[in-house]
Amino acid sequence: MEAGTESVVKTLSNFYGNSFSDPTGPTETLAVIGPHDGKTIARVPLCTAADVDNAVAAARAAFPEWSGLTFKARAAYLLTLYNALMTHKDELVGLIVREHGKTRAEALGDVLKGLETMEYALSVPQLARGSVEMVSSGVQCQDERVALGVVAGIVPFNFPFMVPFWTIPIALAMGNTYVLKPSEKVPMTMTRVAELAGRLLPPGVLNIVHGDRSTAQALVRHKDVRALAFVGTSEVARALHTEGSALGKRVLALGGAKNHLVALPDCNVKMTAQDIVNSFTGCAGQRCMAASVLLVVGDQPELLKHIVDRARALVPGSDGAHAMGPVIDQQAVDRIEASITHAVTADGAQLLLDGRESQVFAERRRETGGFWVGPTIMMHRAASDAAMHFEIFGPVLSVLHCDSVDQALAIENANEYGNAACVYTSSGSSAEYCARRFQAAMVGVNIGVPVPREPFSFGGINRSRFGSGDITGDAGIEFFSYRRKITTKWAPPLNASWMS
């Protein structure tokens, strides 16, 4: 069944204290729109500060008992949740396809990547061990990891499961309790996750409050929220980090990206072309690790032909090796098409492939009313063109010829973001040369979406991150805890001195 065909439209509820709860008073709702056909598939309440208070209160009440458990005991709880999520994996995939528009393969990747972080969190009993040392005669020092309290997450629409699970497993494993505000565009997946968690975790450990920007602001400003993780645009990330930090909270806010790929003349043409197309069209280009700019060093017409041919072969749909899903909503369609039009009319870009005029995508849009837009490839004349800098967040690739690898590196280094960069080459020395000079925190060699696998952590630099550290891996352990140091002396040493 194609996504969004069910006739019954349900209004979602908040989840705290292991039960669903309606908003505290009269509350506006927002339609959740299925991207495949533009139809309403659910409604989500735009909750108020009073609802945030209820969710935080449930988390605060659960914190003493949850944080009082051993790491091993908390990991045992999380293992039962992990098994339940694996059991319901196909159901979660279906929800992601329905509310987000990913292909089934992409939705499965969304779930499995999130569960990968949970697998890492199950090792916290070994990873978060403290240390003990005799530092002086009769004096012992030890340190231990201590949970912060109630922590919160505010997440975007583009990965309904994976992005929340960048933080939830590690935060809970460290002993914190958690309040999540899912994206109002894709709230159904995590609502179902909360329902499954409510059968397995103690009440108040994992809570959900629905809403929009005002709901998020209430979380940021809540006096009992000790730490906040955010993923979204750089503008919002900066503002949220500034406000939260001023209130004395720990804040890690990940922002946008403009990821550059550099293709050297010795690259493997077929492998490179396939990887570039996968990178800029996967998830319809709606990911912060997607390829956005391709810098072609030297004259490589064969590479460009292969890229265009492979992108042109994509078709709208949810299944199959050549399927590409819709973008999230009409606003995204308008933004993407306006960016293409501006690149052509204002900057003189040449369209190698125009997704606005793709017959198969345009026909699917007319037939279904969904938000379908085909892949676009633009050849630019200058590095200063607007599309070379603005995060379009869609299946659009900007291409620019460079005379040398150093020119390409200079363009990449001038990028104000710093999530990802990649070099395509058959030369180890060239790969090393580029990898050490990119201004990005996640670097690929012949990999256009260089997302680190656990235990390596995820995070950018520059305008792609506000706050310190990464969001997963050992940086996540650091973010969601503090170190308590205990120094002990029970008896005076026989030969005491001023240093004892």
C-alpha positions in Angstrom: 0.0 0.0 0.0 1.4 3.4 -0.9 2.1 5.7 2.1 -0.7 7.9 3.4 -3.8 5.9 2.0 -5.4 5.2 5.4 -8.7 7.1 5.9 -8.6 7.4 9.7 -6.6 10.4 10.9 -5.4 10.2 14.5 -4.4 13.0 16.8 -1.2 12.1 18.6 -0.8 12.4 22.3 2.2 13.3 24.5 3.9 10.5 26.4 5.2 10.8 29.9 5.1 8.6 33.0 4.7 5.6 30.6 1.2 6.6 29.5 -0.2 8.7 26.7 -1.6 12.1 27.9 -3.6 14.7 26.0 -2.5 18.3 26.2 -3.5 20.1 29.4 -5.9 22.5 27.8 -7.3 23.6 24.5 -4.5 23.1 22.0 -4.1 23.8 18.3 -3.1 20.8 16.1 -1.0 20.6 13.0 -1.6 18.3 10.1 1.1 15.6 9.5 1.3 15.4 5.7 2.3 12.3 3.9 4.9 13.3 1.3 3.9 10.7 -1.2 0.4 12.2 -1.9 0.1 15.3 0.2 -2.7 13.9 2.3 -3.1 14.3 6.1 -2.0 11.1 7.8 -2.2 12.3 11.5 -2.5 15.5 13.5 0.0 16.6 16.1 -0.8 18.9 19.1 1.2 22.1 19.4 1.7 21.8 23.1 2.3 24.6 25.6 4.7 25.2 28.5 2.3 23.5 30.8 2.7 20.3 28.8 6.4 20.6 28.9 6.2 21.0 32.7 4.3 17.7 32.9 6.9 15.9 30.8 9.8 17.3 32.7 8.1 16.6 36.0 7.7 12.9 35.1 11.4 12.8 34.1 12.5 14.5 37.3 10.5 12.1 39.4 12.1 9.1 37.7 15.6 10.4 37.9 16.6 9.4 41.5 15.7 5.8 41.1 17.0 5.5 37.5 20.3 7.2 38.2 20.7 5.1 41.4 20.8 1.9 39.3 24.2 0.5 38.3 25.4 0.9 34.8 24.9 -2.8 34.3 21.3 -2.6 35.5 20.4 0.3 33.2 22.1 -1.5 30.3 19.9 -4.6 31.0 16.8 -2.4 30.6 18.1 -0.9 27.4 18.9 -4.4 26.0 15.2 -5.3 26.4 14.3 -2.2 24.5 16.8 -2.9 21.8 15.4 -6.4 21.3 11.8 -4.9 21.1 12.9 -2.4 18.5 14.6 -5.1 16.5 11.4 -7.1 16.7 9.3 -4.1 15.5 11.9 -3.0 12.9 9.7 -3.5 9.9 6.8 -1.6 11.5 9.2 1.3 12.2 10.4 1.2 8.7 6.9 1.5 7.4 6.2 4.5 9.7 9.3 6.3 8.4 8.4 5.6 4.8 4.8 6.9 5.4 5.6 10.1 7.3 9.0 11.0 5.8 9.0 9.6 2.3 12.2 7.7 2.4 12.6 4.6 0.3 12.3 1.4 2.3 16.0 0.8 2.0 16.7 4.3 3.4 14.2 3.8 6.2 15.8 0.5 7.2 19.1 2.3 7.3 17.6 5.0 9.5 16.5 2.4 12.0 19.7 0.3 11.9 22.0 3.3 12.3 20.0 4.4 15.3 20.2 0.9 16.8 24.0 1.0 16.2 24.2 3.8 18.7 22.2 1.8 21.1 24.6 -1.1 20.7 27.4 1.2 21.7 25.4 2.4 24.7 25.0 -1.2 25.9 28.8 -1.2 26.4 28.6 1.8 28.8 29.3 -0.4 31.8 32.8 -1.0 30.4 33.2 2.4 28.6 32.3 4.6 31.6 34.3 3.0 34.3 36.0 5.3 36.7 39.6 5.1 37.9 41.3 4.7 41.2 44.8 5.6 42.1 47.0 6.0 45.2 48.3 9.5 44.6 50.2 10.0 47.8 51.1 8.1 50.9 47.8 7.1 52.4 45.8 9.2 49.9 43.5 7.7 47.3 41.8 9.5 44.4 39.0 8.1 42.3 36.7 9.5 39.7 33.3 8.4 38.5 30.7 9.4 36.0 27.6 11.0 37.3 24.3 11.7 35.5 23.2 15.3 35.0 19.5 14.9 35.6 16.7 15.6 33.1 18.0 16.1 29.6 16.2 17.0 26.4 16.4 16.5 22.7 15.0 18.6 19.9 15.3 16.9 16.5 14.6 17.6 12.8 12.4 15.8 10.3 15.1 14.2 8.1 15.9 11.1 10.2 12.8 10.2 12.3 14.6 7.4 14.3 18.3 7.8 13.9 18.8 11.3 15.1 16.8 10.9 18.3 18.8 7.7 18.9 22.1 9.6 18.5 21.4 10.8 22.1 18.7 8.8 23.8 20.6 5.5 24.4 23.8 7.1 25.7 21.9 9.7 27.8 19.8 6.9 29.4 22.7 4.6 29.9 24.5 7.3 31.8 21.6 7.6 34.2 19.8 10.6 32.9 16.0 10.8 32.2 15.0 12.2 28.8 12.3 14.4 27.3 12.1 14.4 23.5 10.4 16.9 21.2 10.2 15.1 17.8 9.8 17.1 14.6 6.2 18.1 14.1 6.6 16.9 10.5 7.4 13.3 11.4 6.1 12.6 15.0 4.7 9.2 14.4 7.8 7.0 14.5 9.1 8.2 17.9 5.6 8.1 19.4 5.5 4.4 18.6 9.0 4.0 20.0 7.9 5.6 23.2 4.9 3.2 23.4 7.3 0.3 23.1 9.6 1.8 25.7 6.8 2.4 28.1 6.3 -1.4 28.4 9.9 -2.0 29.3 11.5 1.1 31.0 10.5 2.5 34.4 7.9 5.3 34.2 9.3 8.7 33.4 12.6 7.5 32.0 11.7 8.4 28.4 9.1 11.0 27.6 7.7 12.8 24.6 6.1 16.2 24.2 4.8 17.3 20.8 4.8 20.8 19.4 6.5 23.4 17.4 9.1 26.2 18.0 7.3 27.5 21.1 7.3 24.1 22.6 11.0 23.8 21.9 11.6 27.1 23.5 9.8 26.0 26.7 12.1 23.0 26.9 15.2 25.2 26.5 14.0 27.6 29.2 12.8 25.0 31.7 14.7 25.3 34.9 14.9 21.5 35.5 16.4 20.7 32.1 20.1 20.3 32.7 21.3 19.6 29.2 20.0 20.0 25.7 20.9 18.3 22.3 19.6 19.9 19.1 19.9 19.1 15.4 18.6 21.4 12.8 19.5 24.6 10.8 22.6 26.6 11.8 20.5 29.7 12.5 18.3 27.9 15.0 21.3 26.0 16.4 23.2 29.2 17.1 20.2 30.9 18.8 19.4 27.8 20.9 23.0 27.4 22.0 23.3 31.0 23.0 20.1 31.0 25.0 20.6 27.7 26.6 24.2 28.4 27.6 23.2 31.7 29.1 20.7 29.8 31.3 23.6 27.6 32.5 22.7 24.5 30.6 24.9 22.2 28.6 24.0 22.6 25.0 25.2 20.8 21.9 23.5 22.1 18.8 24.3 20.7 15.4 23.5 22.8 12.4 23.6 22.7 8.6 26.2 21.8 6.0 27.5 22.4 2.5 29.5 19.3 1.8 32.2 19.3 -0.9 33.4 16.4 -3.0 36.7 16.6 -4.9 37.2 14.4 -7.9 40.8 14.0 -9.0 41.7 12.9 -12.5 42.8 9.4 -11.3 39.4 8.5 -9.7 37.6 5.3 -10.6 35.0 6.8 -12.9 32.2 4.3 -12.5 32.6 3.9 -8.7 32.9 7.6 -8.2 29.9 8.4 -10.3 27.7 5.9 -8.5 28.9 7.1 -5.1 28.3 10.8 -6.0 24.7 10.1 -7.2 24.0 8.1 -4.1 25.4 10.9 -2.0 23.4 13.8 -3.4 20.1 12.0 -4.2 19.9 9.6 -1.2 17.0 10.5 1.1 16.1 13.0 -1.7 19.2 15.1 -0.6 17.6 15.8 2.8 20.5 15.0 5.0 23.3 17.0 6.5 25.9 14.6 5.1 24.7 14.8 1.5 26.9 15.8 -1.3 26.2 19.4 -2.3 29.2 20.6 -4.3 31.4 18.6 -6.7 34.8 20.1 -7.5 36.1 18.4 -10.6 39.9 18.8 -11.0 40.9 18.9 -14.6 38.8 17.9 -17.6 36.7 14.8 -16.8 33.8 14.6 -19.3 33.4 10.9 -18.9 32.9 11.2 -15.1 30.2 13.9 -15.6 28.4 11.9 -18.3 28.3 8.9 -15.9 26.9 11.1 -13.1 24.2 12.6 -15.3 23.2 9.2 -16.7 23.0 7.6 -13.4 21.0 10.4 -11.9 18.6 10.5 -14.9 17.9 6.8 -14.4 16.3 7.4 -11.0 12.5 7.0 -10.7 10.0 8.1 -8.1 9.1 5.4 -5.6 9.7 3.6 -2.4 11.2 0.3 -3.6 14.0 -0.7 -6.0 17.6 0.1 -6.7 16.7 3.2 -8.8 14.0 4.6 -6.5 14.1 8.1 -5.0 11.5 9.3 -2.6 9.7 12.7 -2.4 10.9 15.7 -0.4 9.1 16.4 2.9 6.6 19.1 1.8 5.6 21.7 -0.7 7.7 24.3 1.0 10.7 22.1 0.3 9.7 21.8 -3.4 9.3 25.5 -3.7 12.7 26.2 -2.1 14.5 23.6 -4.3 13.0 24.9 -7.5 13.6 28.5 -6.6 17.3 27.8 -5.9 17.6 26.1 -9.3 15.9 29.0 -11.1 18.1 31.5 -9.3 21.3 29.6 -10.2 20.3 29.7 -13.9 18.9 33.2 -14.2 21.1 35.1 -11.8 24.4 33.2 -11.9 24.3 31.7 -15.4 24.6 28.1 -14.3 24.2 25.5 -17.0 21.8 22.7 -16.2 23.2 19.3 -17.0 20.1 17.7 -15.6 16.9 19.7 -14.6 14.8 18.0 -12.0 12.0 20.5 -12.4 11.4 19.1 -15.9 11.8 15.4 -15.2 8.9 13.8 -16.9 8.6 10.8 -14.5 8.8 12.9 -11.4 6.4 15.6 -12.8 4.0 12.9 -13.8 4.1 11.3 -10.3 3.5 14.7 -8.8 0.4 15.3 -11.0 -1.0 11.9 -10.4 -0.6 11.8 -6.6 -0.4 15.4 -5.3 2.9 14.4 -3.6 6.1 16.4 -3.2 8.1 14.8 -6.0 11.1 16.6 -7.5 13.7 15.0 -9.7 17.5 15.2 -9.3 19.3 18.3 -10.7 22.9 18.8 -11.7 24.2 22.3 -12.3 27.5 23.4 -13.8 28.6 26.7 -12.3 30.8 29.4 -13.6 32.2 30.7 -10.3 32.7 29.6 -6.8 30.8 32.7 -5.6 27.5 31.6 -7.1 24.8 31.5 -4.4 24.0 27.8 -4.9 27.6 27.0 -4.1 27.0 28.3 -0.5 23.3 28.1 0.4 22.2 24.7 1.8 19.4 23.7 -0.6 18.6 20.5 1.2 17.3 18.6 -1.8 18.6 16.4 -4.6 20.7 19.1 -6.2 24.4 18.9 -7.1 26.5 22.0 -7.9 29.5 21.3 -10.1 32.6 23.5 -10.7 35.7 22.8 -12.6 39.1 23.5 -10.9 42.5 23.7 -12.4 44.3 22.1 -9.4 43.7 20.2 -6.2 44.9 23.2 -4.3 42.2 25.4 -5.9 39.6 22.8 -5.0 40.9 22.7 -1.4 40.8 26.5 -1.2 37.1 26.5 -2.2 36.3 23.8 0.3 38.2 25.6 3.0 36.3 28.8 2.4 33.0 27.0 3.1 31.5 28.4 6.4 30.2 25.0 7.4 32.3 21.9 8.4 30.4 18.7 8.4 31.8 16.5 5.6 34.2 16.5 2.7 35.4 13.7 0.4 38.1 13.1 -2.2 37.8 10.6 -5.0 41.2 9.2 -6.1 43.2 6.1 -6.7 46.3 7.6 -5.1 47.0 7.1 -1.4 49.3 10.2 -1.3 46.6 12.3 -2.9 44.0 11.0 -0.5 46.3 11.8 2.5 47.1 15.3 1.1 43.4 16.2 0.8 42.2 14.5 4.0 44.7 16.5 6.1 43.7 19.8 4.5 39.9 19.6 4.4 38.1 21.9 6.8 35.5 19.3 7.8 35.2 17.1 10.8 34.1 14.0 8.8 36.3 13.1 5.8 35.7 10.5 3.2 38.1 8.8 0.8 36.0 7.5 -2.1 33.0 7.7 0.3 30.6 10.5 -0.4 28.6 10.1 2.9 31.4 9.6 5.4 29.3 9.0 8.5 31.5 7.4 11.2 30.4 4.1 12.5 30.3 3.5 16.3 32.5 3.8 18.3 33.7 6.8 16.2 31.6 9.9 17.0 29.5 12.1 14.8 29.8 15.9 14.7 31.0 18.9 12.6 32.9 22.1 13.1 32.5 25.8 12.2 28.8 26.7 11.5 27.9 23.0 11.5 28.2 22.8 15.3 27.6 25.1 18.3 29.0 23.8 21.5 31.9 21.5 22.2 32.4 17.8 21.4 30.5 15.4 19.2 27.0 14.0 19.7 27.8 10.2 19.8 30.6 7.9 20.9 32.8 8.8 23.8 31.9 12.5 23.3 28.2 11.5 24.1 29.3 9.9 27.3 31.2 13.1 28.2 28.3 15.4 27.3 25.7 13.5 29.3 27.7 13.2 32.5 30.1 14.9 34.7 33.2 13.5 36.5 33.0 13.4 40.3 36.4 13.2 41.9 36.8 11.7 45.4 40.0 12.1 47.4 40.2 9.9 50.5 42.6 9.6 53.5 41.7 7.4 56.4 44.9 7.4 58.6 47.9 9.7 58.8 51.0 8.2 57.2 53.9 7.4 59.5 56.2 10.0 58.0 53.7 12.9 57.5 54.8 16.0 55.7 53.1 19.1 54.3 52.5 17.1 51.1 50.6 14.3 52.8 
